[in-house]
């Protein structure tokens, strides 16, 4: 699909929320000195989430050591982790009145632990506030080092999220430096090591995958007892990113969502504008019975 076609979004995936009403959230984020994946990854749902308010915090800086084809976050040589960052995230989440906090990061292959200690510190800082805030962490693959994942799990997040993103045959273009089986094993290890922590993953459609392959990925996720799954439309964040190969119709997402529920997922979000961190609190609350 050429760039011109890439810009002509179908009506069913055009966000209909304006930027009005987002200023209070943006002001608190700037005051807190924190970074969000909502802004760095140019999420189409940013305005809707900021109006609630809601946000997904991104730790370990804003420079990634990988260069995935779908992602607009800058790559290069990052700075050393900021030891005060976890406290800033916790304080900002508290001041925003969040009851459910999502924390993700860039990939930090330059660090011995892949950034696991910073994740653990962020979880602990949020929970130390003495509130009822729940914490979901969307982690990188830690190069398959399960000891680093264990350090995150020992800080007791409520949900451990790691996105497979796409089908195995597209990994070379979509997820540079990643490995499908390694990511799947991470989710499986999390469930075995800390079965009380819910596991979650997400997929993007429209990159050239076959629907049969998508169903196969969903089955793989259930094999490792993944609890939650999100399925959304890939939207090209910039000209340097992979083009959209196809805009998937809403009824296809509905069908896949139903199929995922039949496979045994505890909760499924599947629609063109579904994103891994959007409505994450609602997903958790629904599974918990409110």
PyMOL commands that set and color helices and strands:
alter all, ss='L'
color gray80, all
select helices_A, chain A and resi 3-7+11-13+23-32+37-40+46-52+85-95+116-127+142-144+146-153+168-174+180-193+211-223+250-263+280-288
alter helices_A, ss='H'
color red, helices_A
select strands_A, chain A and resi 35-36+56-59+100-105+134-138+159-161+198-205+228-233+267-270
alter strands_A, ss='S'
color yellow, strands_A
deselect
rebuild
show_as cartoon
